[in-house]
């Protein structure tokens, strides 16, 4: 089951949006009558990816990062190290 929410309502009531996602598993964000985003709970996200894709990702970087930890640290730094790859 999913719910449609306007983009302005999602922005103005982000906490409520997260509650709805946790409860329903999916919330569709609509702007000017068009679907512009879909917010998924972790359970719904994992069911879409399938167990193999989730296991491969978790084994590679852990459960808390979607990008490699060294790049996440670099993104938080005000001055990027000289070894940062600009490609």
C-alpha positions as CSV (number, residue, x, y, z in Angstrom):
1,X,0.0,0.0,0.0
2,X,1.3,3.5,-0.8
3,X,0.2,7.1,-0.2
4,X,0.5,10.2,-2.4
5,X,1.8,13.3,-0.8
6,X,2.4,16.7,-2.4
7,X,6.0,17.9,-2.6
8,X,5.2,20.9,-0.5
9,X,3.5,18.8,2.2
10,X,6.5,16.4,2.2
11,X,8.9,19.4,2.7
12,X,6.8,21.0,5.4
13,X,6.0,17.8,7.3
14,X,9.1,15.7,6.8
15,X,8.7,13.9,10.2
16,X,5.2,12.9,9.2
17,X,6.5,11.7,5.9
18,X,9.0,9.5,7.6
19,X,6.2,8.1,9.9
20,X,4.1,7.3,6.9
21,X,7.0,5.5,5.2
22,X,7.7,3.5,8.3
23,X,4.0,2.5,8.5
24,X,3.1,2.0,4.9
25,X,6.5,1.1,3.3
26,X,6.1,3.5,0.4
27,X,5.1,7.1,-0.1
28,X,4.8,8.7,-3.6
29,X,5.7,12.4,-3.8
30,X,3.7,14.3,-6.4
31,X,4.4,17.8,-7.8
32,X,1.9,19.4,-10.2
33,X,0.1,16.1,-10.7
34,X,3.3,14.2,-11.7
35,X,5.2,11.6,-9.7
36,X,8.6,13.1,-8.9
37,X,9.9,10.8,-6.1
38,X,9.3,7.6,-4.2
39,X,10.4,7.2,-0.6
40,X,10.7,3.6,0.5
41,X,11.2,1.9,3.9
42,X,14.3,-0.3,4.2
43,X,12.1,-3.4,4.1
44,X,10.4,-2.3,0.9
45,X,13.8,-1.3,-0.6
46,X,15.3,-4.6,0.2
47,X,12.4,-6.5,-1.2
48,X,12.7,-4.7,-4.5
49,X,16.4,-5.3,-4.7
50,X,16.2,-8.9,-3.7
51,X,18.3,-10.7,-1.1
52,X,21.3,-11.2,-3.3
53,X,21.8,-7.5,-4.1
54,X,21.4,-6.5,-0.5
55,X,23.8,-9.1,0.8
56,X,26.4,-8.1,-1.8
57,X,26.1,-4.4,-0.8
58,X,26.2,-5.2,3.0
59,X,29.2,-7.3,2.6
60,X,31.1,-4.6,0.7
61,X,30.5,-1.5,2.7
62,X,28.5,-2.4,5.7
63,X,24.9,-1.7,6.6
64,X,25.2,2.1,7.3
65,X,26.9,3.4,4.1
66,X,25.6,3.6,0.6
67,X,29.0,4.8,-0.6
68,X,32.5,3.7,0.4
69,X,33.3,5.1,3.9
70,X,36.5,6.8,2.7
71,X,34.4,8.8,0.1
72,X,31.8,9.6,2.7
73,X,34.5,11.1,5.0
74,X,36.0,13.1,2.1
75,X,32.5,14.5,1.3
76,X,32.2,15.8,4.9
77,X,35.6,17.6,4.8
78,X,35.8,21.3,4.1
79,X,39.2,20.8,2.4
80,X,39.4,17.7,0.3
81,X,42.7,15.8,0.5
82,X,45.0,16.0,-2.5
83,X,44.4,12.3,-3.2
84,X,40.7,12.9,-3.8
85,X,39.8,11.6,-7.3
86,X,38.0,14.2,-9.4
87,X,36.9,11.8,-12.2
